[in-house]
Amino acid sequence: PSQAMTYRVGAHSTSDDDSKYREPSAPEEGWDDERSYWEARSPIVRFGRYLHQRGCFSGADEERMRRALRKEAIAALSAAEEAGRPSPHHLFTDVWDVE
């Protein structure tokens, strides 16, 4: 396993206006905005570049993996949608426990 600190580049949700809490300017000169500054430092992107440079996998390999994982994610989403709604009894389970 590996662990890395990163920056959430996207908004919290599609209904979230992240311009309310993001800086409009970049933290350093030479960047268009805060998002582009942090995207360039993404440990996920950087690790992918490292693996490509080391010959661990190619762009075609990455594309195959992305397609397969997208199908897997869509299948999991479809299964979750077919499972039906949980009982309201479970609305607050595993959220917060105060004794």
N, C-alpha and C positions, 0 to 999 in steps of 0.2 A: 504494500500500500504506500501511497504517497500523500502528502498533505501540503497545501499551499494557501497562502492568504491571497485573496483577490478582491476585486471591486465589482459590485453588481452594476453592470453597464446598462442594463435595461431598467424600465420602471417596475414597480411592484406588481402591477397588473395592467391589463389593457385599458382599464378605466382610471388609471392613475396619471396625473399630470406631473411628471418628475421635474418640470421646470420650476416648480414651487420650492424644491429643496436642493437642486443642483446649481452649481455656479455656472453662469453663462460663459465665463472665460476659463482658459486653461490655467493650471497651476504653474506652468512654466512657459517662457517664450518659445515660439516655434510650433505651437499646436493650435488647431482651430478652436477647440473647445475641450471641456473637461472629459467628455466621453472618449474622444480620439486619443487623448493623452493616456487614459487608463487602458483602452483597448490595446495599445502598443505594448503595454506592460503585462498583459494577461498571461498568467503562468500556463494556462491551457494552450494558448496559441504558441507561446515560446517553447513549451515542451514538444508540441507537434513539429515545430521547425527543427528542433534538436533531433527528434527521431528521423525526420526526413533526411537531414544532413548525414546522419549516421548510417543511412541505408536500411533502417529497420522496416520501413514500408514506403510505398510510392504514393503518388497522388491518386492513382487508380485504386490502390488498396484502400486508401482513405475514403474515396467515393463509394466503394462497395460496402465498407463498414457503415458509413453514414446512411446509405439506402436501407441496409438490413436493420439497423437500429431504429430508423424511422418507422419501418414496418412493425417492428416489435412494440414501439411506443404506441402506435395507432391501434394495434391489436389489444394492448393493455387498456387503453382508453375505452375502446369499444366494449371490452369485457366489464369494465367498471360501470359504464352506462347501462348495460344490460342487467347488472346486479340489482338494480332498484335502489330506492331510497332507504337509508337506515331509519330505524325507529327514532322518534324524538327523544326517547329515553337516553340515547347515546350522544345527544347534542353536546353535553358538557363533560363526557367521560374523557379522561386522559388530557384534559386541558390545564387544570390547575387544582392542586390539592392543598387545602388549608385545614389544619386541625385546630 
